[in-house]
């Protein structure tokens, strides 16, 4: 069964983005109608709209309300607000027309790239440098609007108005340079999409001889990839970069050998199975899934790569890394001392993992294959076609990893050779 996709919801950050689109209309109307306080009104509206740009992002990240719809609407609203205001300022002979043309060309090129990615079922989120570009453009526009507003109140002869009028061209130069640089970075990071598109366009059809008997149609091969079952709260904590370790004893279905690090790369499979919020640290509550998430689907957003696999044979080792996870002491003691099979030793397996976020989550229908007390399952989803980004920067991850390894000072487990997914 193909993955299920849910329609995007209009949550609070998305509502603020739609409100910003409405403000754009009022702002352009104000600058288009000749009346005494047009620039002042536009200044107030533009400032309020810019604040919603900051507010919707802050709420989305703080409340874990980042959606694909928001990733599409937020940059679109920014473009309409910025470009619409710049065109209006060109009409008032304030913004340099050639600079505005270059800025608009950059935005059209990025929109084209996103359109190509959308045809490949990929959503390209805004880059961090893109936010700096937006801020520089907002500052340049604010300088122009404040200058016009001072003139509407008869203050154009003040030193403040003269300073802003003389310096605003430099603010436009700064915005232009950052805009060009951010566009170059964006295309460089997503060069694989352009390369893939050009290669697909150069393929020529192969002429085949006609045959009276149609060739048999091969059944599509469904890629299978390994997945690691874990509490949904822990999965989200890993996905937010708040934790980089997994601790596991081994479920009933693991067999006599217990838990083994079978795969070096795997999906993080969120589950409610055996999830006990009362035995977790209270801080884990920040990573509860959204209340509107249905029980009829499993969402795969993150996959992990194991950098270190160790076995903690003493409780002291477990206590040393208490800071690095959200499990409570009670449940870890239960797992540490769990010995239901002959030969099973007290202890816990520790995996240090580098977690990656994909740009468009996969949604799976429930299956009996996913049930049971077991760590490893297989899912019909392949991450190699997704655009991914690490949730923790390389330098920060290296620091966290070194601290954990130094704390446990253990010997790596002799795990079997990794079994990669067949893709």
C-alpha positions as CSV (number, residue, x, y, z in Angstrom):
1,X,0.0,0.0,0.0
2,X,1.5,3.4,-0.9
3,X,2.3,5.9,1.9
4,X,-0.7,8.0,3.0
5,X,-0.4,11.7,2.7
6,X,-2.4,14.1,4.9
7,X,-3.7,17.4,3.8
8,X,-1.8,20.3,5.4
9,X,-3.5,22.0,8.4
10,X,-3.9,25.8,8.8
11,X,-2.3,26.1,12.2
12,X,-1.5,29.4,14.0
13,X,1.8,30.1,12.2
14,X,0.1,29.4,8.9
15,X,-2.7,31.8,9.9
16,X,-0.2,34.5,10.6
17,X,1.4,33.9,7.2
18,X,-2.1,34.3,5.5
19,X,-2.6,37.5,7.6
20,X,0.7,38.8,6.2
21,X,-0.6,38.2,2.7
22,X,-3.6,40.4,3.5
23,X,-1.4,43.1,4.9
24,X,0.4,43.2,1.6
25,X,-2.8,44.1,-0.2
26,X,-3.5,47.0,2.3
27,X,0.1,48.2,2.0
28,X,0.1,48.4,-1.8
29,X,-3.3,50.1,-1.8
30,X,-1.9,52.7,0.6
31,X,1.1,53.4,-1.6
32,X,-0.9,53.5,-4.8
33,X,-3.5,56.1,-3.6
34,X,-2.2,59.7,-3.5
35,X,-3.1,61.0,0.0
36,X,-1.1,62.9,2.7
37,X,-0.1,60.1,4.9
38,X,0.3,57.2,2.4
39,X,4.0,56.5,3.3
40,X,3.3,56.6,7.1
41,X,0.4,54.2,6.8
42,X,2.5,51.9,4.6
43,X,5.3,52.1,7.2
44,X,3.0,51.0,10.0
45,X,1.6,48.1,7.9
46,X,5.0,47.0,6.6
47,X,6.4,47.0,10.2
48,X,3.5,44.9,11.4
49,X,3.8,42.5,8.5
50,X,7.5,42.0,9.1
51,X,6.9,41.2,12.7
52,X,4.4,38.5,11.7
53,X,7.3,37.0,9.6
54,X,9.4,36.6,12.7
55,X,6.5,35.6,15.0
56,X,5.1,32.7,12.8
57,X,8.6,31.2,12.6
58,X,9.2,31.5,16.3
59,X,5.8,29.9,17.2
60,X,6.3,27.1,14.6
61,X,9.7,26.1,16.0
62,X,8.7,26.5,19.7
63,X,5.5,24.5,19.4
64,X,6.7,22.0,16.8
65,X,4.1,23.3,14.3
66,X,6.4,23.3,11.2
67,X,4.3,22.0,8.2
68,X,4.9,21.6,4.5
69,X,2.2,24.2,3.9
70,X,4.1,26.7,6.1
71,X,7.3,25.9,4.2
72,X,5.5,26.9,1.0
73,X,3.4,29.9,2.2
74,X,6.0,31.6,4.4
75,X,8.6,32.4,1.6
76,X,5.7,33.2,-0.8
77,X,4.3,35.8,1.6
78,X,7.8,37.2,2.1
79,X,8.3,37.6,-1.6
80,X,5.0,39.3,-2.2
81,X,5.6,41.7,0.8
82,X,9.1,42.6,-0.2
83,X,8.8,42.7,-4.0
84,X,5.5,44.5,-3.9
85,X,6.8,47.2,-1.7
86,X,10.0,47.6,-3.7
87,X,8.0,48.1,-6.9
88,X,5.9,50.7,-5.2
89,X,9.1,52.5,-4.0
90,X,10.5,52.4,-7.6
91,X,7.3,54.1,-8.7
92,X,8.0,56.8,-6.2
93,X,11.6,57.2,-7.5
94,X,13.1,56.0,-4.2
95,X,14.4,52.5,-4.8
96,X,16.9,52.0,-7.6
97,X,15.1,50.3,-10.4
98,X,18.0,48.2,-11.7
99,X,18.7,46.8,-8.2
100,X,15.0,45.9,-7.8
101,X,15.1,44.1,-11.1
102,X,18.1,42.0,-10.0
103,X,16.4,41.2,-6.7
104,X,13.2,40.1,-8.5
105,X,15.2,38.0,-10.9
106,X,16.7,36.1,-8.0
107,X,13.3,35.4,-6.5
108,X,11.9,34.2,-9.8
109,X,14.9,31.9,-10.3
110,X,14.4,30.4,-6.8
111,X,10.7,30.0,-7.4
112,X,11.5,28.2,-10.6
113,X,13.8,25.8,-8.7
114,X,11.2,25.1,-6.1
115,X,8.7,24.4,-8.9
116,X,11.0,21.8,-10.4
117,X,11.5,20.3,-7.0
118,X,7.7,20.2,-6.4
119,X,7.3,18.2,-9.6
120,X,9.7,15.7,-8.0
121,X,7.6,15.6,-4.9
122,X,10.2,17.6,-2.9
123,X,9.7,20.7,-0.9
124,X,12.7,23.1,-0.5
125,X,12.5,25.0,2.8
126,X,14.1,28.4,3.2
127,X,17.8,28.5,4.0
128,X,19.2,30.4,7.0
129,X,21.1,32.8,4.7
130,X,17.7,33.5,3.1
131,X,16.5,35.0,6.4
132,X,19.5,37.3,6.4
133,X,18.6,38.4,2.9
134,X,15.0,39.1,3.9
135,X,16.2,41.1,6.9
136,X,18.6,43.3,4.8
137,X,15.8,44.0,2.3
138,X,13.3,44.9,5.2
139,X,15.8,47.3,6.7
140,X,16.4,49.0,3.3
141,X,12.6,49.4,2.8
142,X,12.1,50.7,6.3
143,X,14.8,53.4,5.8
144,X,12.9,54.5,2.6
145,X,9.5,54.5,4.2
146,X,10.7,56.4,7.3
147,X,12.3,59.0,5.0
148,X,9.1,59.4,3.1
149,X,7.1,59.5,6.4
150,X,9.3,62.3,7.8
151,X,8.6,64.3,4.7
152,X,4.8,63.9,5.1
153,X,5.1,65.5,8.5
154,X,7.3,68.4,7.2
155,X,10.5,67.0,8.8
156,X,12.5,66.5,5.6
157,X,15.0,69.2,6.6
158,X,16.0,67.6,9.9
159,X,19.4,66.0,10.2
160,X,17.7,62.6,10.7
161,X,15.8,62.8,7.4
162,X,18.9,64.1,5.5
163,X,21.0,61.2,7.0
164,X,18.5,58.6,6.0
165,X,18.0,60.0,2.5
166,X,21.8,60.0,1.9
167,X,22.5,56.6,3.4
168,X,19.5,54.6,2.0
169,X,21.4,53.8,-1.3
170,X,24.0,52.0,0.8
171,X,21.3,49.9,2.5
172,X,20.1,48.9,-0.9
173,X,23.6,47.9,-1.9
174,X,23.9,45.7,1.2
175,X,20.6,44.1,0.5
176,X,21.5,43.5,-3.2
177,X,24.8,41.8,-2.3
178,X,23.3,39.5,0.3
179,X,20.5,38.7,-2.1
180,X,22.9,37.6,-4.8
181,X,25.0,35.6,-2.4
182,X,22.0,33.8,-0.8
183,X,20.7,32.9,-4.3
184,X,24.1,31.4,-5.3
185,X,24.2,29.4,-2.0
186,X,20.7,28.1,-2.6
187,X,21.4,26.9,-6.1
188,X,24.7,25.4,-5.0
189,X,23.0,23.4,-2.2
190,X,20.3,22.1,-4.5
191,X,22.4,21.6,-7.6
192,X,21.5,17.9,-7.5
193,X,17.9,18.7,-8.5
194,X,19.1,20.7,-11.5
195,X,21.5,18.0,-12.5
196,X,18.9,15.4,-12.3
197,X,16.5,17.5,-14.4
198,X,19.0,18.2,-17.1
199,X,20.0,14.5,-17.3
200,X,16.3,13.5,-17.6
201,X,15.7,16.0,-20.4
202,X,18.7,14.7,-22.4
203,X,17.4,11.2,-22.5
204,X,16.3,10.1,-26.0
205,X,13.5,7.6,-26.6
206,X,14.8,4.2,-27.8
207,X,12.9,2.8,-30.8
208,X,11.9,-0.8,-30.4
209,X,10.7,-3.1,-33.1
210,X,7.0,-3.8,-33.1
211,X,5.9,-7.1,-31.6
212,X,2.6,-8.8,-32.0
213,X,2.8,-10.1,-28.5
214,X,3.0,-7.4,-25.8
215,X,6.0,-7.8,-23.5
216,X,5.0,-8.8,-19.9
217,X,4.8,-5.9,-17.5
218,X,7.2,-6.4,-14.6
219,X,5.9,-5.9,-11.1
220,X,7.2,-2.8,-9.5
221,X,10.0,-3.4,-7.0
222,X,9.2,-1.8,-3.6
223,X,12.3,-0.6,-1.9
224,X,12.7,-1.8,1.7
225,X,14.6,0.0,4.4
226,X,15.3,-0.9,8.0
227,X,13.6,1.1,10.8
228,X,14.2,1.3,14.5
229,X,11.1,1.4,16.8
230,X,11.2,3.9,19.6
231,X,8.9,6.0,21.7
232,X,7.4,8.8,19.6
233,X,8.5,11.4,22.2
234,X,12.1,10.1,22.1
235,X,12.0,10.1,18.2
236,X,10.9,13.8,18.2
237,X,13.6,14.7,20.8
238,X,16.2,13.0,18.5
239,X,14.7,14.9,15.5
240,X,15.0,18.2,17.3
241,X,18.6,17.6,18.2
242,X,17.9,17.4,22.0
243,X,19.3,13.9,22.2
244,X,21.9,11.9,20.2
245,X,21.8,8.5,21.9
246,X,19.6,5.4,21.9
247,X,19.5,2.9,24.9
248,X,18.1,-0.6,24.3
249,X,18.0,-3.9,26.1
250,X,16.1,-6.0,23.5
251,X,12.5,-7.1,23.3
252,X,10.9,-10.5,23.6
253,X,10.9,-10.9,19.8
254,X,14.7,-10.3,19.6
255,X,15.4,-14.0,20.2
256,X,18.1,-15.6,22.4
257,X,20.8,-13.4,21.2
258,X,19.0,-10.2,22.4
259,X,19.4,-6.8,20.8
260,X,22.0,-6.4,18.0
261,X,23.1,-3.4,16.0
262,X,22.0,-4.9,12.7
263,X,21.9,-1.7,10.6
264,X,24.1,1.4,10.5
265,X,21.5,3.5,8.8
266,X,17.8,3.3,9.6
267,X,14.5,5.2,9.9
268,X,13.4,6.3,13.3
269,X,10.0,4.7,13.6
270,X,7.8,6.5,16.2
271,X,5.5,4.2,18.2
272,X,3.3,4.3,21.3
273,X,4.2,0.6,22.1
274,X,5.6,0.4,25.6
275,X,5.6,4.2,25.8
276,X,5.4,5.3,29.4
277,X,5.3,9.1,29.9
278,X,5.2,8.7,33.7
279,X,8.6,7.0,33.6
280,X,10.2,9.6,31.5
281,X,11.8,12.9,32.5
282,X,9.2,15.7,32.6
283,X,11.2,17.6,30.0
284,X,10.2,15.0,27.4
285,X,6.7,16.5,27.5
286,X,8.0,19.3,25.2
287,X,8.3,16.7,22.4
288,X,4.8,15.2,22.6
289,X,3.3,14.8,19.1
290,X,0.7,17.2,17.9
291,X,-2.8,16.5,19.3
292,X,-4.3,16.2,15.8
293,X,-2.0,13.4,14.8
294,X,-4.2,10.4,13.9
295,X,-3.6,6.9,15.0
296,X,-4.2,5.7,11.5
297,X,-0.8,6.6,10.1
298,X,2.9,6.5,10.9
299,X,5.0,9.5,10.0
300,X,8.6,9.0,9.1
301,X,10.5,12.3,9.3
302,X,14.0,11.3,10.5
303,X,16.6,8.6,9.9
304,X,19.7,7.9,11.8
305,X,23.3,6.8,11.2
306,X,25.1,4.9,14.0
307,X,28.6,6.4,14.8
308,X,29.3,4.3,17.9
309,X,27.8,1.1,19.4
310,X,28.7,0.2,22.9
311,X,27.5,-2.0,25.8
312,X,27.2,-0.5,29.2
313,X,27.8,-3.3,31.7
314,X,27.8,-1.2,34.9
315,X,25.1,1.0,36.3
316,X,27.7,3.7,36.9
317,X,28.1,4.1,33.2
318,X,24.4,4.6,32.8
319,X,24.4,7.2,35.5
320,X,27.2,9.1,33.9
321,X,25.1,9.9,30.8
322,X,21.9,10.8,32.6
323,X,22.2,14.3,31.2
324,X,22.1,13.1,27.6
325,X,18.6,11.6,27.4
326,X,15.0,11.8,28.6
327,X,14.4,8.3,30.0
328,X,13.7,8.2,33.7
329,X,15.8,6.2,36.2
330,X,13.1,3.7,37.0
331,X,12.6,2.4,33.5
332,X,16.3,2.3,32.8
333,X,16.9,0.2,35.9
334,X,14.1,-2.2,34.7
335,X,15.8,-2.5,31.3
336,X,19.3,-2.7,32.8
337,X,18.4,-5.6,35.0
338,X,16.1,-7.4,32.6
339,X,17.4,-11.0,32.2
340,X,14.6,-13.3,31.0
341,X,16.8,-15.5,28.9
342,X,19.7,-17.8,29.8
343,X,23.0,-16.0,29.3
344,X,21.5,-12.6,29.1
345,X,23.7,-10.1,31.1
346,X,22.7,-7.0,33.0
347,X,23.4,-3.9,31.0
348,X,22.2,-1.7,28.2
349,X,23.2,-1.2,24.6
350,X,24.2,2.4,23.8
351,X,24.0,3.7,20.2
352,X,25.3,7.2,19.4
353,X,23.5,8.3,16.3
354,X,23.7,11.2,13.8
355,X,20.1,12.1,13.0
356,X,18.9,13.6,9.6
357,X,15.6,15.3,8.8
358,X,14.0,14.8,5.4
359,X,12.3,17.6,3.6
360,X,8.9,15.9,3.1
361,X,7.8,13.3,5.7
362,X,6.5,9.9,4.5
363,X,3.2,8.7,5.9
364,X,2.6,4.9,6.2
365,X,-0.6,3.0,6.9
366,X,-0.4,0.7,10.0
367,X,0.6,-2.9,9.3
368,X,0.8,-6.1,11.4
369,X,4.5,-6.2,10.3
370,X,5.1,-3.2,12.5
371,X,3.6,-4.7,15.7
372,X,5.3,-6.6,18.4
373,X,8.0,-6.2,21.0
374,X,11.0,-5.9,18.6
375,X,13.5,-3.2,17.8
376,X,14.0,-3.7,14.0
377,X,11.4,-3.7,11.3
378,X,11.4,-3.0,7.6
379,X,9.3,-0.3,5.9
380,X,8.6,0.3,2.2
381,X,10.3,3.7,2.1
382,X,13.7,4.7,0.8
383,X,15.5,7.8,2.1
384,X,18.0,8.0,-0.8
385,X,15.6,10.0,-2.9
386,X,14.9,12.6,-0.2
387,X,16.6,15.9,0.5
388,X,18.1,15.6,4.0
389,X,19.8,17.8,6.5
390,X,21.5,16.9,9.8
391,X,19.6,18.1,12.9
392,X,22.8,18.8,14.8
393,X,25.8,20.7,13.2
394,X,28.9,18.7,12.6
395,X,31.0,20.5,15.2
396,X,28.3,20.4,17.9
397,X,27.7,16.6,17.3
398,X,31.5,15.9,17.5
399,X,31.6,17.7,20.9
400,X,28.5,15.8,22.3
401,X,29.8,12.5,21.0
402,X,33.2,13.0,22.6
403,X,31.7,13.9,25.9
404,X,29.5,10.8,26.0
405,X,32.3,8.5,25.0
406,X,34.5,9.9,27.7
407,X,31.8,9.5,30.2
408,X,31.1,5.8,29.6
409,X,34.8,4.9,28.8
410,X,33.5,1.5,27.5
411,X,34.6,-1.0,24.9
412,X,32.7,-1.0,21.6
413,X,30.4,-4.0,21.1
414,X,31.5,-6.5,18.4
415,X,28.4,-6.1,16.3
416,X,27.8,-8.1,13.2
417,X,28.5,-6.6,9.8
418,X,26.0,-3.9,9.0
419,X,23.1,-4.9,6.8
420,X,22.3,-2.1,4.5
421,X,18.8,-1.5,3.1
422,X,18.1,-2.9,-0.4
423,X,17.2,0.2,-2.5
